[in-house]
Amino acid sequence: MLRAALTSGGGRLTALFPRHHARLLSTTSSSPSTIAALFSDPTPPADPAAAIQSAGFDLSQPNTVPELLLDPVLSGNYPAASRFFSWAASDPAAKAALNSRSFNSMLQLAAAHGDADRFWSLVASMRSRGYGISKPAFRAASESFRSKDMGRDAELLQEAFGAHGRNAAAAEVCKVLRAPGKDDSSKLATLSESSVEVTDELVALVVEKVGQFPHQAMVFFRWVEQSAGAGVSWGKVYNAMARVLGREDCIEEFREVIRKMRSKGLEMDRDVYVTVTDRFLKRKMVEDAVDLFRFMTSRPEKLLTDDFIFLLKKVVVTGDLDLKLVTRVLRSYHHAGYEVKDSAFDSVIKSLRSVGRLGESGRVLKAMQEGGFQPDGADHEKAVVAMCDAANLEEARNYLTDVEESGHKLGPKIWSCLVQKYSLGDNVDTAVSCFHEMLEKYGNEDVGSALEALVSGLLRKKGSKEAFKVLKNMVTEKSVVPWQTTYKYLIHKLVRQGHQKEAFEVLGLMKSHGYPPFVDPFIPHISKSGTVDDAIGLLNATSSRGLPSRIVYVRLFQALFKEERHEVAQQLLSQSPAGIQNHADVCDIFNRMKLEEPAAAALADG
């Protein structure tokens, strides 16, 4: 009966299935109707495998499922056939025997019954297993889709079938490239003798598979160059080559690709440029990254300003600093028609700071200038400040001098910065020299900060007396006006180190600049160990228009009595002007002292 069913026609489906599909079943007494009956019910029996085996079918045989699916009895009952295949795909024993023929058979059934969802689900499953659509299945399914006005599915099937063919071609090429024991010439010969056609998609597929093996990729690219026809997009081919070969172990091959692209007038895609540049910089191949950037500037529309800044920053921080590369990057960017903005040097400064290379700021700026950058005074100031921050003071001073001689006037603030940095170091004599040079160039305006730093440095390295000499010279000879804090700090140090005469002179300088006298350090010193002459010296230094300061007298008398130096207080009072002796505040201090003395003596006797 089965043989009759297979040979009697059975409609259009039977005509689609080759006669050899019945060979397995025609030799047995088993009937596909048994399978159809088992799976006609949406709920299959508890143990379909046992029922199928009882019916005489051996599902472990690779041909059993395809034969059953294409038999008119089961194929004519599509719901049962679909349930049967789903069960077979989930049953461990039957699943192991499912092969490409099984899936292609089910594909034909799904297409014949217009079940597009099941059809494309099967195609996805086949791809995951590495199965392709067979030509008979493709033809049968295409005819079914067109007969059912499923034009879109027919188009998608055409694309899927073509993709499978291209994947197969790519697999064939990769097999040749990976063949062990064969040299490059043998591989090239094998590829040349093959029937594989070079297309853009083939190049993309093969590169994806062998991209991590540059030597294999090189053999493939040689074959492509020898075999490709006019229809190949050489831009895509060479971009694929550049992406694969842009690495340290095949840099010469990469350079050859770039030369060919340049000679053919081909452009590099931006994503390829970014990928290869990043790879170069990670391997510290800075010169190659710069050469690639120069190649890209021939097509400036492919570049962004960020590309320039990114590369420039990498050049100044990666490996040994090569100023020629800095110049080359700037020159390439400038020749491409771009303007280098001041913000570029700001970015460079930040990068130099991040790797402890601020001391190179001046040299880097000069290298940028040689490449076409036109720095203004603010850029030169940033370079000097950066070098000062890095304690590269000699180079900063020489750079500052050269820049000003070239016509830029950077102003006293930059010189002040240089003076301050020198003052913090050991070479305060150079700080003094720089301060004088600053005064000669810009006068004595806005120099208080620098002078305070200079005085502080002198106090630390040479003592208060030397600091006093320098400050006095600046005030009397150069008409410099120190800050009030500078005066106070110097007075404090002079008094503490026993140089009261010089400290009194500083009080006089303060008074000449309109600052109130700073007597705080003097009072405790004189009250504890000073003489009457010391007190008179302070009073003379703080007098105004020849009139003594009543407040200073009062503070001195109070401090002397507190330290119980009554005799010194009496001597000072006797040498004081009559206006001070008769002043109510002074009289009150001495009257209290006279009242307190008997009381203190009584307590002592008591």
PADRENBA-885507 format. One record per residue (C-alpha): x, y, z; chain. Coordinates in Angstrom, 3 decimals, decimal comma. Example, Ala and Ser with C-alpha at 12.3 -4.5 7.8 and 13.67 -1.06 7.14 Angstrom:
BEGIN
{site {12,300 -4,500 7,800} "A"}
{site {13,670 -1,060 7,140} "A"}
***
This chain:
BEGIN
{site {0,000 0,000 0,000} "A"}
{site {2,841 2,383 0,873} "A"}
{site {4,596 1,726 -2,450} "A"}
{site {1,334 2,440 -4,251} "A"}
{site {0,961 5,667 -2,331} "A"}
{site {4,455 6,774 -3,287} "A"}
{site {4,084 5,980 -6,977} "A"}
{site {0,528 6,972 -7,638} "A"}
{site {1,115 10,725 -7,870} "A"}
{site {-0,809 11,991 -4,880} "A"}
{site {-1,060 15,595 -6,111} "A"}
{site {1,404 18,511 -6,312} "A"}
{site {3,299 17,675 -3,099} "A"}
{site {4,172 14,202 -4,409} "A"}
{site {5,516 15,695 -7,600} "A"}
{site {7,935 17,847 -5,544} "A"}
{site {9,477 14,912 -3,671} "A"}
{site {12,029 12,662 -5,465} "A"}
{site {11,123 8,987 -5,736} "A"}
{site {14,153 7,812 -3,753} "A"}
{site {12,542 9,251 -0,590} "A"}
{site {10,317 6,136 -0,500} "A"}
{site {13,111 3,614 -0,577} "A"}
{site {13,444 3,186 3,165} "A"}
{site {9,723 2,929 3,885} "A"}
{site {8,838 0,765 0,859} "A"}
{site {10,978 -2,038 2,219} "A"}
{site {9,051 -2,287 5,484} "A"}
{site {5,536 -3,018 6,562} "A"}
{site {5,470 0,235 8,552} "A"}
{site {3,021 2,931 7,518} "A"}
{site {3,381 6,698 7,874} "A"}
{site {-0,299 6,662 8,722} "A"}
{site {0,735 5,390 12,136} "A"}
{site {2,803 8,549 12,684} "A"}
{site {-0,010 10,724 11,356} "A"}
{site {-2,453 9,082 13,712} "A"}
{site {-0,114 9,493 16,703} "A"}
{site {0,341 13,245 16,136} "A"}
{site {-3,062 14,193 14,741} "A"}
{site {-4,201 14,951 18,271} "A"}
{site {-2,693 18,255 19,580} "A"}
{site {-1,828 16,311 22,751} "A"}
{site {0,560 13,477 21,753} "A"}
{site {0,693 10,188 23,688} "A"}
{site {2,768 9,940 26,842} "A"}
{site {5,514 7,933 25,124} "A"}
{site {5,565 8,626 21,358} "A"}
{site {8,976 6,958 20,994} "A"}
{site {7,647 3,592 22,160} "A"}
{site {4,621 3,821 19,856} "A"}
{site {6,806 4,768 16,892} "A"}
{site {9,217 1,934 17,599} "A"}
{site {6,281 -0,511 17,891} "A"}
{site {5,159 0,667 14,452} "A"}
{site {8,500 -0,477 13,068} "A"}
{site {10,281 2,870 12,571} "A"}
{site {13,915 3,348 13,634} "A"}
{site {14,321 7,076 14,221} "A"}
{site {18,041 6,685 14,949} "A"}
{site {18,546 6,167 11,226} "A"}
{site {19,411 9,528 9,546} "A"}
{site {17,029 8,943 6,617} "A"}
{site {13,929 7,987 8,598} "A"}
{site {12,640 11,447 9,489} "A"}
{site {13,169 12,942 5,998} "A"}
{site {11,407 9,961 4,399} "A"}
{site {8,452 10,232 6,756} "A"}
{site {8,062 13,976 6,284} "A"}
{site {8,025 13,721 2,526} "A"}
{site {5,642 10,746 2,390} "A"}
{site {2,246 11,892 1,066} "A"}
{site {0,390 10,370 4,012} "A"}
{site {2,223 12,500 6,637} "A"}
{site {2,945 15,490 4,405} "A"}
{site {-0,728 15,664 3,572} "A"}
{site {-1,481 16,108 7,283} "A"}
{site {0,648 19,205 7,946} "A"}
{site {-0,402 19,741 11,597} "A"}
{site {0,567 16,137 12,414} "A"}
{site {3,835 16,459 10,455} "A"}
{site {4,687 19,714 12,258} "A"}
{site {3,996 18,182 15,704} "A"}
{site {6,011 15,113 14,794} "A"}
{site {9,038 17,220 13,786} "A"}
{site {8,798 19,368 16,949} "A"}
{site {8,725 16,241 19,060} "A"}
{site {11,663 14,716 17,156} "A"}
{site {13,682 17,916 17,677} "A"}
{site {13,118 17,667 21,441} "A"}
{site {13,496 13,901 21,932} "A"}
{site {17,122 13,017 22,795} "A"}
{site {17,247 9,864 20,654} "A"}
{site {15,449 11,275 17,628} "A"}
{site {17,189 14,653 17,889} "A"}
{site {20,568 13,033 17,477} "A"}
{site {19,529 11,694 14,070} "A"}
{site {18,098 14,972 12,754} "A"}
{site {20,284 16,237 9,957} "A"}
{site {20,258 18,801 7,185} "A"}
{site {17,919 16,632 5,100} "A"}
{site {15,442 16,473 7,971} "A"}
{site {15,319 20,258 8,298} "A"}
{site {15,146 20,835 4,539} "A"}
{site {12,238 18,369 4,308} "A"}
{site {10,337 20,237 7,022} "A"}
{site {11,154 23,526 5,266} "A"}
{site {9,430 22,299 2,120} "A"}
{site {6,329 21,291 4,072} "A"}
{site {6,139 24,627 5,909} "A"}
{site {6,445 26,561 2,640} "A"}
{site {3,939 24,322 0,865} "A"}
{site {1,355 25,084 3,553} "A"}
{site {2,188 28,809 3,726} "A"}
{site {3,451 28,621 7,344} "A"}
{site {5,949 31,507 7,144} "A"}
{site {6,529 31,727 10,914} "A"}
{site {7,511 28,069 11,125} "A"}
{site {9,576 28,331 7,956} "A"}
{site {11,789 31,176 9,212} "A"}
{site {12,041 29,643 12,664} "A"}
{site {13,419 26,521 10,997} "A"}
{site {15,871 28,595 8,943} "A"}
{site {17,173 30,194 12,165} "A"}
{site {17,568 26,767 13,800} "A"}
{site {19,423 25,511 10,739} "A"}
{site {21,835 28,433 10,855} "A"}
{site {22,588 27,748 14,511} "A"}
{site {23,455 24,151 13,560} "A"}
{site {25,498 25,137 10,536} "A"}
{site {23,004 23,734 8,031} "A"}
{site {22,237 25,418 4,740} "A"}
{site {19,155 25,428 2,525} "A"}
{site {19,492 22,750 -0,171} "A"}
{site {18,803 23,562 -3,795} "A"}
{site {15,744 21,216 -4,000} "A"}
{site {14,300 22,770 -0,840} "A"}
{site {15,032 26,271 -2,151} "A"}
{site {13,295 25,592 -5,483} "A"}
{site {10,265 23,904 -3,883} "A"}
{site {9,842 26,585 -1,213} "A"}
{site {10,259 29,412 -3,748} "A"}
{site {7,567 27,901 -5,972} "A"}
{site {5,251 27,460 -2,972} "A"}
{site {5,715 31,062 -1,804} "A"}
{site {5,031 32,485 -5,267} "A"}
{site {1,965 30,309 -5,785} "A"}
{site {0,560 31,639 -2,515} "A"}
{site {1,363 35,307 -3,311} "A"}
{site {3,974 35,367 -0,535} "A"}
{site {6,347 37,536 -2,581} "A"}
{site {8,182 39,030 0,386} "A"}
{site {8,995 35,589 1,784} "A"}
{site {10,202 34,502 -1,657} "A"}
{site {12,573 37,496 -1,743} "A"}
{site {13,853 36,788 1,755} "A"}
{site {14,397 33,162 0,819} "A"}
{site {16,420 34,242 -2,205} "A"}
{site {18,610 36,397 0,070} "A"}
{site {18,997 33,621 2,643} "A"}
{site {19,937 31,073 -0,017} "A"}
{site {22,440 33,489 -1,549} "A"}
{site {23,954 34,225 1,870} "A"}
{site {24,398 30,523 2,440} "A"}
{site {26,228 30,250 -0,849} "A"}
{site {28,493 33,128 0,045} "A"}
{site {29,194 31,644 3,462} "A"}
{site {30,058 28,374 1,781} "A"}
{site {32,478 30,176 -0,550} "A"}
{site {34,068 31,975 2,377} "A"}
{site {34,403 28,698 4,256} "A"}
{site {36,114 27,147 1,225} "A"}
{site {38,615 30,023 1,045} "A"}
{site {39,316 29,865 4,796} "A"}
{site {39,908 26,122 4,544} "A"}
{site {42,601 26,750 1,937} "A"}
{site {44,181 29,545 3,967} "A"}
{site {44,326 27,379 7,084} "A"}
{site {45,598 24,255 5,334} "A"}
{site {48,573 22,921 7,311} "A"}
{site {51,838 22,100 5,581} "A"}
{site {51,253 24,316 2,543} "A"}
{site {53,310 27,369 1,678} "A"}
{site {51,899 30,648 0,446} "A"}
{site {52,472 29,837 -3,219} "A"}
{site {50,549 26,576 -2,950} "A"}
{site {47,651 28,313 -1,221} "A"}
{site {47,558 31,036 -3,866} "A"}
{site {47,555 28,428 -6,618} "A"}
{site {44,698 26,503 -4,978} "A"}
{site {42,630 29,660 -4,617} "A"}
{site {43,312 30,654 -8,217} "A"}
{site {42,133 27,242 -9,447} "A"}
{site {38,931 27,399 -7,405} "A"}
{site {35,627 28,582 -8,791} "A"}
{site {35,117 31,088 -5,988} "A"}
{site {34,266 34,569 -7,240} "A"}
{site {35,767 37,561 -5,445} "A"}
{site {33,054 39,909 -4,201} "A"}
{site {32,867 42,643 -1,582} "A"}
{site {30,855 40,374 0,665} "A"}
{site {33,342 37,526 0,289} "A"}
{site {36,139 39,860 1,362} "A"}
{site {34,142 40,944 4,415} "A"}
{site {33,284 37,357 5,388} "A"}
{site {36,823 36,012 5,030} "A"}
{site {38,387 38,968 6,833} "A"}
{site {35,976 38,425 9,723} "A"}
{site {37,162 34,814 10,013} "A"}
{site {40,940 35,260 9,515} "A"}
{site {41,351 38,811 10,799} "A"}
{site {43,234 37,604 13,873} "A"}
{site {45,746 35,778 11,663} "A"}
{site {47,493 38,490 9,630} "A"}
{site {49,626 36,067 7,627} "A"}
{site {46,575 34,212 6,383} "A"}
{site {44,925 37,530 5,639} "A"}
{site {47,954 38,635 3,586} "A"}
{site {47,738 35,515 1,409} "A"}
{site {44,037 36,148 0,918} "A"}
{site {44,605 39,800 -0,004} "A"}
{site {47,264 38,853 -2,559} "A"}
{site {44,780 36,491 -4,175} "A"}
{site {42,091 39,182 -4,150} "A"}
{site {44,431 41,659 -5,828} "A"}
{site {45,283 39,072 -8,499} "A"}
{site {41,776 37,745 -9,096} "A"}
{site {39,224 40,455 -8,416} "A"}
{site {37,262 41,848 -11,314} "A"}
{site {36,078 45,337 -12,090} "A"}
{site {32,988 44,937 -9,935} "A"}
{site {34,926 44,828 -6,694} "A"}
{site {34,966 47,945 -4,514} "A"}
{site {38,682 48,421 -3,971} "A"}
{site {38,032 50,982 -1,260} "A"}
{site {36,317 48,319 0,823} "A"}
{site {39,052 45,788 0,061} "A"}
{site {41,899 48,075 1,103} "A"}
{site {40,034 49,307 4,171} "A"}
{site {39,596 45,692 5,223} "A"}
{site {43,314 45,122 4,629} "A"}
{site {44,237 48,202 6,653} "A"}
{site {42,043 47,157 9,568} "A"}
{site {43,660 43,705 9,713} "A"}
{site {47,277 44,676 9,012} "A"}
{site {47,415 47,802 11,163} "A"}
{site {49,402 46,148 13,933} "A"}
{site {52,950 45,855 15,159} "A"}
{site {53,819 42,436 13,718} "A"}
{site {52,923 43,342 10,125} "A"}
{site {53,585 47,067 10,036} "A"}
{site {55,532 46,919 6,766} "A"}
{site {52,576 45,275 5,042} "A"}
{site {50,308 47,962 6,500} "A"}
{site {52,557 50,714 5,176} "A"}
{site {52,442 49,082 1,751} "A"}
{site {48,638 49,129 1,906} "A"}
{site {48,701 52,842 2,743} "A"}
{site {51,049 53,499 -0,185} "A"}
{site {48,698 51,658 -2,533} "A"}
{site {45,666 53,508 -1,198} "A"}
{site {47,458 56,793 -1,726} "A"}
{site {48,513 55,896 -5,277} "A"}
{site {44,976 54,737 -6,150} "A"}
{site {43,364 57,791 -4,576} "A"}
{site {41,406 55,641 -2,100} "A"}
{site {40,105 56,965 1,219} "A"}
{site {40,291 55,285 4,585} "A"}
{site {37,016 54,914 6,434} "A"}
{site {36,850 56,814 9,697} "A"}
{site {36,073 53,733 11,786} "A"}
{site {39,154 51,999 10,358} "A"}
{site {41,306 55,028 11,181} "A"}
{site {40,029 55,174 14,761} "A"}
{site {40,528 51,417 15,286} "A"}
{site {44,063 51,309 13,891} "A"}
{site {45,162 54,534 15,604} "A"}
{site {43,963 53,256 18,952} "A"}
{site {45,838 50,008 18,365} "A"}
{site {49,042 51,858 17,451} "A"}
{site {48,925 54,105 20,489} "A"}
{site {48,297 51,217 22,856} "A"}
{site {51,479 49,619 21,499} "A"}
{site {53,295 52,990 21,719} "A"}
{site {53,687 53,079 17,931} "A"}
{site {53,418 56,855 17,980} "A"}
{site {55,260 57,558 14,737} "A"}
{site {53,008 55,176 12,820} "A"}
{site {49,946 56,834 14,357} "A"}
{site {51,263 60,235 13,217} "A"}
{site {51,949 58,932 9,685} "A"}
{site {48,407 57,557 9,526} "A"}
{site {47,038 60,915 10,678} "A"}
{site {49,028 62,628 7,935} "A"}
{site {47,494 60,230 5,397} "A"}
{site {44,014 61,055 6,708} "A"}
{site {44,569 64,810 6,369} "A"}
{site {44,562 64,349 2,596} "A"}
{site {40,805 63,893 3,079} "A"}
{site {40,175 66,440 5,853} "A"}
{site {36,428 65,848 5,809} "A"}
{site {37,128 62,443 7,363} "A"}
{site {38,768 64,038 10,427} "A"}
{site {37,350 65,748 13,460} "A"}
{site {39,025 68,382 15,598} "A"}
{site {38,926 65,846 18,420} "A"}
{site {41,133 63,502 16,345} "A"}
{site {43,838 66,154 16,187} "A"}
{site {43,671 67,002 19,885} "A"}
{site {43,556 63,337 20,872} "A"}
{site {46,652 62,458 18,839} "A"}
{site {48,581 65,548 19,946} "A"}
{site {47,948 64,709 23,596} "A"}
{site {49,048 61,121 23,042} "A"}
{site {52,248 62,210 21,293} "A"}
{site {53,373 64,311 24,264} "A"}
{site {52,670 61,648 26,894} "A"}
{site {53,522 58,324 25,200} "A"}
{site {57,045 56,937 25,411} "A"}
{site {59,982 59,290 24,907} "A"}
{site {58,945 62,793 23,927} "A"}
{site {59,680 63,346 20,226} "A"}
{site {59,242 67,017 19,379} "A"}
{site {59,562 66,301 15,651} "A"}
{site {56,353 64,290 15,850} "A"}
{site {54,636 67,217 17,570} "A"}
{site {55,675 69,459 14,699} "A"}
{site {54,585 66,862 12,131} "A"}
{site {51,097 66,562 13,626} "A"}
{site {50,651 70,353 13,668} "A"}
{site {51,998 70,769 10,147} "A"}
{site {49,704 68,076 8,726} "A"}
{site {46,677 69,553 10,440} "A"}
{site {47,596 73,077 9,371} "A"}
{site {48,193 72,078 5,744} "A"}
{site {44,771 70,414 5,691} "A"}
{site {43,311 73,890 6,117} "A"}
{site {42,452 73,748 9,792} "A"}
{site {43,149 76,498 12,302} "A"}
{site {44,842 75,417 15,503} "A"}
{site {43,054 77,121 18,369} "A"}
{site {44,582 78,245 21,657} "A"}
{site {42,645 75,520 23,461} "A"}
{site {44,982 72,989 21,812} "A"}
{site {47,876 74,131 23,986} "A"}
{site {45,651 74,084 27,076} "A"}
{site {44,996 70,404 26,374} "A"}
{site {48,708 69,771 25,882} "A"}
{site {49,523 71,428 29,219} "A"}
{site {47,044 69,172 31,017} "A"}
{site {48,527 66,093 29,372} "A"}
{site {52,082 67,114 30,228} "A"}
{site {51,035 67,692 33,824} "A"}
{site {49,466 64,224 34,003} "A"}
{site {52,812 62,539 33,253} "A"}
{site {55,125 64,932 35,079} "A"}
{site {56,446 66,646 31,952} "A"}
{site {55,453 70,245 32,620} "A"}
{site {59,108 71,203 32,373} "A"}
{site {58,898 70,461 28,625} "A"}
{site {56,096 72,970 28,037} "A"}
{site {58,317 75,595 26,419} "A"}
{site {59,952 73,141 24,033} "A"}
{site {56,588 71,646 23,098} "A"}
{site {55,132 75,090 22,376} "A"}
{site {58,101 75,899 20,132} "A"}
{site {57,601 72,601 18,283} "A"}
{site {53,931 73,474 17,806} "A"}
{site {54,946 76,895 16,511} "A"}
{site {57,240 75,285 13,949} "A"}
{site {54,249 73,267 12,769} "A"}
{site {52,172 76,367 12,044} "A"}
{site {50,627 77,240 15,404} "A"}
{site {50,753 80,949 16,239} "A"}
{site {50,889 81,308 20,022} "A"}
{site {49,933 84,579 21,620} "A"}
{site {51,245 86,095 24,823} "A"}
{site {48,825 84,084 26,935} "A"}
{site {50,186 80,819 25,497} "A"}
{site {53,756 81,858 26,259} "A"}
{site {52,720 82,800 29,784} "A"}
{site {51,159 79,358 30,269} "A"}
{site {54,392 77,734 29,129} "A"}
{site {56,499 79,780 31,566} "A"}
{site {54,157 79,124 34,476} "A"}
{site {54,145 75,417 33,674} "A"}
{site {57,940 75,302 33,649} "A"}
{site {58,012 77,199 36,930} "A"}
{site {55,558 74,724 38,446} "A"}
{site {57,905 71,943 37,338} "A"}
{site {60,871 73,771 38,969} "A"}
{site {62,549 74,015 35,561} "A"}
{site {63,473 77,583 36,415} "A"}
{site {66,568 78,167 34,284} "A"}
{site {64,774 77,053 31,138} "A"}
{site {61,737 79,103 32,122} "A"}
{site {63,903 82,208 32,565} "A"}
{site {65,698 81,691 29,243} "A"}
{site {62,400 81,044 27,480} "A"}
{site {60,889 84,168 29,013} "A"}
{site {63,850 86,266 27,913} "A"}
{site {63,759 84,873 24,352} "A"}
{site {60,030 85,455 24,009} "A"}
{site {60,257 89,045 25,201} "A"}
{site {63,180 89,716 22,898} "A"}
{site {61,030 88,455 20,009} "A"}
{site {58,491 91,186 20,693} "A"}
{site {56,072 89,659 23,189} "A"}
{site {55,686 91,509 26,479} "A"}
{site {54,399 89,028 28,985} "A"}
{site {54,122 91,415 31,896} "A"}
{site {55,239 91,549 35,535} "A"}
{site {52,954 88,715 36,684} "A"}
{site {55,037 86,122 34,855} "A"}
{site {58,280 87,557 36,188} "A"}
{site {56,697 87,606 39,617} "A"}
{site {55,930 83,907 39,243} "A"}
{site {59,549 83,250 38,325} "A"}
{site {60,813 85,274 41,325} "A"}
{site {58,489 83,419 43,669} "A"}
{site {59,596 80,010 42,422} "A"}
{site {63,276 80,955 42,707} "A"}
{site {62,607 82,277 46,218} "A"}
{site {61,198 78,906 47,259} "A"}
{site {64,367 77,156 46,164} "A"}
{site {67,971 77,393 47,219} "A"}
{site {69,111 80,023 44,728} "A"}
{site {67,674 83,180 46,257} "A"}
{site {70,421 85,287 44,691} "A"}
{site {68,916 84,487 41,299} "A"}
{site {65,537 85,469 42,701} "A"}
{site {66,979 88,881 43,629} "A"}
{site {68,490 89,220 40,154} "A"}
{site {65,151 88,339 38,503} "A"}
{site {63,382 90,871 40,710} "A"}
{site {65,737 93,633 39,609} "A"}
{site {65,294 92,599 35,962} "A"}
{site {61,530 92,727 36,410} "A"}
{site {61,751 96,247 37,872} "A"}
{site {63,879 97,406 34,943} "A"}
{site {61,396 96,035 32,408} "A"}
{site {58,054 96,870 33,997} "A"}
{site {58,639 99,274 36,882} "A"}
{site {57,519 98,826 40,460} "A"}
{site {53,787 98,298 39,980} "A"}
{site {52,157 95,081 41,189} "A"}
{site {55,346 93,596 42,585} "A"}
{site {54,196 93,125 46,198} "A"}
{site {53,586 89,406 45,852} "A"}
{site {56,991 88,774 44,326} "A"}
{site {58,728 90,910 46,971} "A"}
{site {56,982 89,081 49,801} "A"}
{site {58,098 85,744 48,349} "A"}
{site {61,613 87,120 47,904} "A"}
{site {61,792 88,374 51,497} "A"}
{site {60,469 85,051 52,748} "A"}
{site {63,125 83,202 50,768} "A"}
{site {65,883 85,464 52,056} "A"}
{site {64,690 85,024 55,633} "A"}
{site {64,791 81,269 55,190} "A"}
{site {68,157 81,040 53,452} "A"}
{site {70,172 84,088 54,604} "A"}
{site {68,509 85,443 57,727} "A"}
{site {66,545 88,533 58,657} "A"}
{site {69,397 91,001 58,393} "A"}
{site {70,067 90,178 54,740} "A"}
{site {66,348 90,274 53,989} "A"}
{site {66,202 93,723 55,595} "A"}
{site {69,049 95,006 53,416} "A"}
{site {67,359 93,856 50,226} "A"}
{site {63,980 95,282 51,217} "A"}
{site {65,485 98,609 52,297} "A"}
{site {67,299 98,888 48,976} "A"}
{site {64,123 98,121 47,042} "A"}
{site {62,185 100,767 48,958} "A"}
{site {64,776 103,521 49,033} "A"}
{site {66,456 102,987 45,647} "A"}
{site {63,664 101,473 43,510} "A"}
{site {60,626 103,091 45,171} "A"}
{site {58,990 99,716 45,672} "A"}
{site {56,010 99,638 48,035} "A"}
{site {55,949 96,346 49,956} "A"}
{site {52,770 94,831 51,277} "A"}
{site {51,926 95,507 54,918} "A"}
{site {52,170 91,773 55,595} "A"}
{site {55,742 91,802 54,251} "A"}
{site {56,716 94,531 56,699} "A"}
{site {55,079 92,737 59,609} "A"}
{site {56,715 89,417 58,823} "A"}
{site {60,169 91,002 58,514} "A"}
{site {59,755 92,968 61,774} "A"}
{site {58,696 89,854 63,601} "A"}
{site {61,792 87,978 62,405} "A"}
{site {64,194 90,887 63,113} "A"}
{site {62,967 91,324 66,695} "A"}
{site {63,050 87,602 67,327} "A"}
{site {66,651 87,388 66,069} "A"}
{site {67,761 90,406 68,144} "A"}
{site {68,077 93,011 65,385} "A"}
{site {66,026 95,785 66,978} "A"}
{site {67,819 98,643 65,275} "A"}
{site {66,961 97,260 61,840} "A"}
{site {63,433 96,520 63,036} "A"}
{site {63,034 100,189 64,074} "A"}
{site {64,126 101,187 60,568} "A"}
{site {61,472 98,949 59,071} "A"}
{site {58,905 100,739 61,252} "A"}
{site {60,093 103,980 59,697} "A"}
{site {59,670 102,525 56,178} "A"}
{site {56,170 101,375 57,078} "A"}
{site {55,324 104,836 58,327} "A"}
{site {56,552 106,342 55,042} "A"}
{site {54,031 104,223 53,149} "A"}
{site {51,142 105,150 55,424} "A"}
{site {50,908 101,851 57,277} "A"}
{site {50,163 101,933 61,017} "A"}
{site {53,181 100,965 63,149} "A"}
{site {53,458 97,305 63,971} "A"}
{site {54,605 97,274 67,600} "A"}
{site {53,263 93,904 68,751} "A"}
{site {56,604 92,025 68,590} "A"}
{site {58,455 94,863 70,372} "A"}
{site {56,287 95,211 73,492} "A"}
{site {56,826 91,737 75,022} "A"}
{site {60,513 91,771 74,042} "A"}
{site {61,285 95,127 75,661} "A"}
{site {59,135 94,462 78,740} "A"}
{site {60,999 91,231 79,475} "A"}
{site {64,602 92,045 78,609} "A"}
{site {64,842 95,400 76,901} "A"}
{site {66,488 98,586 78,153} "A"}
{site {65,200 102,121 78,460} "A"}
{site {67,091 102,966 75,291} "A"}
{site {65,261 100,153 73,504} "A"}
{site {61,940 101,584 74,660} "A"}
{site {62,921 105,112 73,592} "A"}
{site {64,010 103,736 70,190} "A"}
{site {60,577 102,172 69,692} "A"}
{site {58,826 105,355 70,801} "A"}
{site {60,883 107,491 68,419} "A"}
{site {60,203 105,085 65,536} "A"}
{site {56,453 105,269 66,162} "A"}
{site {56,186 109,035 66,781} "A"}
{site {54,163 111,019 64,307} "A"}
{site {55,226 114,517 63,298} "A"}
{site {57,605 114,587 66,237} "A"}
{site {54,853 113,742 68,710} "A"}
{site {55,199 110,551 70,731} "A"}
{site {52,523 107,904 70,553} "A"}
{site {50,561 107,941 73,811} "A"}
{site {49,154 104,487 73,064} "A"}
{site {52,632 102,979 72,708} "A"}
{site {53,718 104,620 76,003} "A"}
{site {50,705 103,189 77,801} "A"}
{site {51,255 99,690 76,398} "A"}
{site {54,943 99,805 77,362} "A"}
{site {54,250 100,940 80,966} "A"}
{site {51,565 98,275 81,387} "A"}
{site {53,849 95,557 80,052} "A"}
{site {56,795 96,647 82,242} "A"}
{site {54,660 96,631 85,404} "A"}
{site {53,250 93,229 84,448} "A"}
{site {56,809 91,902 84,285} "A"}
{site {57,531 93,756 87,612} "A"}
{site {60,212 95,899 86,014} "A"}
{site {59,211 98,984 87,993} "A"}
{site {62,614 100,609 87,907} "A"}
{site {62,795 100,552 84,098} "A"}
{site {59,273 101,977 83,989} "A"}
{site {60,280 104,831 86,345} "A"}
{site {63,376 105,593 84,277} "A"}
{site {61,337 105,649 81,091} "A"}
{site {58,765 107,927 82,718} "A"}
{site {61,474 110,313 83,854} "A"}
{site {62,724 110,642 80,267} "A"}
{site {59,265 111,058 78,816} "A"}
{site {57,836 114,409 77,629} "A"}
{site {55,731 116,355 80,163} "A"}
{site {52,595 115,675 78,137} "A"}
{site {53,103 111,954 78,676} "A"}
{site {54,068 112,225 82,346} "A"}
{site {50,931 114,253 83,128} "A"}
{site {48,555 112,298 80,968} "A"}
{site {45,655 110,809 82,917} "A"}
{site {46,134 107,266 81,586} "A"}
{site {49,818 107,269 82,505} "A"}
{site {49,167 108,790 85,941} "A"}
{site {46,517 106,186 86,602} "A"}
{site {48,957 103,346 85,803} "A"}
{site {51,601 104,676 88,203} "A"}
{site {49,083 105,524 90,965} "A"}
{site {47,767 101,963 90,867} "A"}
{site {51,327 100,741 91,109} "A"}
{site {51,945 102,853 94,282} "A"}
{site {48,779 101,515 95,913} "A"}
{site {49,575 97,930 95,062} "A"}
{site {53,173 98,001 96,420} "A"}
{site {52,289 98,436 100,205} "A"}
{site {49,594 95,791 99,909} "A"}
{site {52,023 93,411 98,357} "A"}
{site {54,624 94,154 101,068} "A"}
{site {52,067 93,555 103,846} "A"}
{site {51,117 90,254 102,410} "A"}
{site {54,769 89,299 102,230} "A"}
{site {55,331 90,218 105,946} "A"}
{site {52,068 88,697 107,098} "A"}
***
